[in-house]
Amino acid sequence: MIALILMTATGMASYDNIKYFVWLVPVSTAVLYLLYVNGKSCRMSKENEIKSVLPLLFTFVCLIMAFFASVLLGH
C-alpha cells in the first residue's frame, strides 16, 4: 500500500492506472487475516512446513513482481 501511494505521489502512475490494486490490498489483507485466524493448526514436521511455505513465498514474490511490472509498463 505504501508503494502504491508513493507511486501516485511521485507521478509514476496515476490513480486511474492502479485503482484496482489500491482497493485489492485492504480486501486481500482482511481475507488473509481471516484465513490465518480461523486456520486449524496441524502437526507438521519442520521439513514439511518448509516444503509448504517455500512455494507460497515464491508465488507471492512472482505476484508482486508481476504487479509492479504491469503498473510500470502500463504507465
matplotlib code that plots the C-alpha trace (Angstrom):
import matplotlib.pyplot as plt

x = [0.0, 2.9, 4.4, 1.1, 0.8, 4.4, 3.9, 0.9, 2.6, 5.7, 3.7, 5.0, 1.4, -2.0, -4.7, -6.8, -4.0, -3.7, -7.1, -8.0, -4.8, -5.4, -8.7, -7.3, -4.7, -7.0, -9.5, -6.9, -5.2, -8.6, -9.2, -5.7, -6.1, -9.3, -7.8, -4.9, -7.0, -9.5, -7.0, -6.7, -3.2, -2.0, 1.1, 3.7, 7.3, 9.7, 10.7, 7.1, 6.5, 9.4, 8.3, 4.8, 5.9, 8.6, 6.2, 3.8, 6.6, 7.8, 4.3, 3.8, 7.1, 6.1, 2.7, 4.3, 6.8, 4.1, 2.0, 4.8, 5.8, 2.2, 1.9, 5.2, 4.7, 1.1, 2.3]
y = [0.0, 2.3, 1.6, 2.4, 5.7, 6.5, 5.8, 8.1, 10.8, 10.9, 10.8, 7.4, 6.2, 7.8, 6.7, 5.5, 3.1, 1.4, 2.0, -1.7, -2.6, 0.1, -1.5, -5.0, -4.6, -3.9, -6.5, -9.2, -8.3, -8.8, -12.1, -13.4, -12.4, -14.3, -17.3, -17.1, -16.7, -19.4, -21.8, -25.0, -26.0, -29.3, -31.2, -31.0, -31.6, -28.7, -30.2, -30.4, -26.8, -25.5, -27.5, -26.0, -22.4, -22.0, -22.4, -19.9, -17.4, -17.9, -17.4, -14.3, -12.8, -13.5, -11.9, -8.8, -8.6, -9.0, -6.3, -3.7, -4.7, -4.2, -0.8, 0.4, -0.8, 0.5, 4.0]
z = [0.0, 0.8, -2.6, -4.3, -2.5, -3.3, -7.0, -7.2, -5.2, -7.3, -10.6, -11.7, -12.1, -11.9, -9.6, -12.5, -13.6, -10.2, -8.6, -8.6, -6.8, -4.2, -3.4, -3.7, -1.0, 2.0, 0.9, 0.4, 3.7, 5.5, 3.8, 4.5, 8.2, 8.5, 6.9, 9.3, 12.4, 11.5, 10.3, 12.2, 13.2, 12.2, 13.4, 10.7, 10.8, 10.3, 6.9, 5.7, 6.9, 4.9, 1.9, 2.0, 2.8, 0.1, -2.9, -1.3, -0.8, -4.4, -5.7, -3.6, -4.9, -8.5, -7.9, -6.5, -9.4, -12.0, -10.2, -10.3, -13.8, -15.1, -13.3, -14.6, -18.2, -18.2, -17.5]

ax = plt.figure().add_subplot(projection="3d")
ax.plot(x, y, z, "-o")
ax.set_aspect("equal")
plt.show()
